[in-house]
């Protein structure tokens, strides 16, 4: 409840005037005693703040914070958004925190002082339950955030399917001008889930049980709650809602030393300054700016073909990096054999092995047709990435849009698995947000 003082003859003006008058009189009477008294009061406040037990009468600071946050959220007008003030605002979907501890830490570094929301979908129907099952889980998730020391909010929802739940969170997470603009998912593969909480320093150093109310991990032979088609559907939904998408794979072995984005794996496009590629570069740059990654080195692989002018292309890319004030090493990669496989597939006879890994045009609209590629082309691209040395700690790769034909979703996911197989920690990125500006 709001404060309701019984003393009616009061204004903040008279209160402020009284405080100022008392302070002036203290120093006029005895400057030494006044200074000593203020110093003692400051020490007493610090001692009470750090040593006193929790109180049950509430904190006035929470009321003040609520008032200020509400005021500034209303001032944060989405109609005044500008690319210069863009920040990554992440919604990370977590099925079970036991298997996602490293991913939660990684996205915390990647958010770079932006909004960070941990989302979870519970597959239940509220009509069939006596009470809301999410309320008891809230404390477990908040304790997890405290233990992992990540600056994140929690957003839980009930839904008949994971895809519907993610849609709900994309629509409703955040408030006012602070809403997630990027969806982050773990990769969909057949790898057995591992309990990362048992290995995390936040839990190994504390002598306490780890359960925190979270269920045990799924057994390797148990069926998944999410099908491959539904997983790709979530990616397609996010792009339809103009959200950027990141798919993270094999982050369990993460060791922060090198960050390596690969921005050109599209043989049908000579552009690397489009919205998606610049977003990919921005994500790697933002990670490099995080405190834990400042000693890392950012490398860009520029794929060149015979008959072109590689040094001219390198100089063009170097000028772009200079305009964007991004420090990175540029590494030229010959790749004539890889696009040859791509074009052979495009011009080959119908009925051959083909997928939907690349777009003809990088636009904000969803194309009806996409370039067909074979598994051989994807494997060749994977081999090309593996051959680059020294091996980086994290690779950032281009993520193509899902195909318009939903029957091709399993094939699309299969080729993503081929592309990232054996690469170690990898982040597949598809960006729809403009994130760079060279104007003053």
DAWO-V333909 format. One record per backbone hydrogen bond with DSSP energy under -1.0 kcal/mol. NH is the residue of the N-H (numbers start at 1). CO is the residue of the C=O. Records with the same first field share a line. If there is no record, write none. Layout:
# DAWO-V333909
NH = CO / CO
This chain:
# DAWO-V333909
10 = 8
15 = 11
16 = 12
17 = 13
18 = 14
19 = 15
20 = 16
21 = 17
22 = 18
23 = 19
24 = 20
25 = 21
26 = 22
27 = 23
28 = 24
29 = 25
30 = 26
34 = 30
35 = 31
36 = 32
37 = 33
38 = 34
39 = 35
40 = 36
41 = 37
42 = 38
43 = 39
44 = 40
45 = 41
46 = 42
47 = 43
48 = 44
49 = 45
50 = 46
51 = 47
52 = 48
64 = 60
65 = 61
66 = 62
67 = 63
68 = 64
69 = 65
70 = 66
71 = 67
72 = 68
73 = 69
74 = 70
75 = 71
76 = 72
77 = 75
80 = 77
81 = 78
85 = 82
86 = 83
90 = 115
91 = 182
92 = 117
93 = 184
94 = 119
99 = 96
100 = 97
104 = 100
105 = 101
106 = 102
107 = 103
108 = 104
109 = 105
110 = 106
111 = 107
117 = 90
118 = 153
119 = 92
120 = 155
122 = 157
124 = 122
128 = 125
129 = 126
138 = 134
141 = 137
142 = 138
143 = 139
144 = 140
145 = 141
146 = 142
147 = 143
148 = 144
150 = 145
152 = 150
153 = 116
155 = 118
157 = 120
159 = 122
165 = 161
166 = 162
167 = 163
168 = 164
169 = 165
170 = 166
171 = 167
172 = 168
173 = 169
175 = 178
178 = 175
181 = 89
182 = 89
183 = 244
184 = 91
185 = 246
187 = 248
196 = 98 / 194
203 = 200
204 = 200
205 = 201
208 = 206
214 = 211
222 = 219
231 = 227
232 = 228
233 = 229
234 = 230
235 = 231
236 = 232
237 = 233
238 = 234
239 = 235
240 = 236
241 = 237
242 = 239
243 = 238
244 = 181
245 = 430
246 = 183
247 = 428
248 = 185
249 = 426
254 = 251
259 = 297
260 = 394
261 = 299
262 = 396
269 = 266
278 = 274
279 = 275
280 = 276
281 = 277
282 = 278
283 = 279
284 = 280
285 = 281
286 = 282
287 = 283
288 = 284
289 = 285
290 = 287
293 = 290
296 = 293
299 = 259
300 = 329
302 = 331
304 = 333
308 = 305
313 = 309
314 = 310
315 = 311
316 = 312
317 = 313
318 = 314
319 = 315
320 = 316
321 = 317
322 = 318
323 = 319
324 = 320
326 = 321
329 = 298
331 = 300
333 = 302
335 = 304
339 = 335
340 = 336
341 = 337
342 = 338
343 = 339
344 = 340
345 = 341
346 = 342
347 = 343
355 = 373
363 = 361
371 = 358
378 = 374
379 = 375
380 = 376
381 = 377
382 = 378
383 = 379
384 = 380
385 = 381
386 = 382
387 = 383
388 = 385
394 = 258
395 = 425
396 = 260
397 = 427
399 = 429
408 = 405
409 = 406
412 = 408
413 = 409
414 = 410
415 = 411
416 = 412
417 = 413
418 = 414
419 = 415
420 = 416
423 = 420
426 = 249
427 = 395
428 = 247
429 = 397
430 = 245
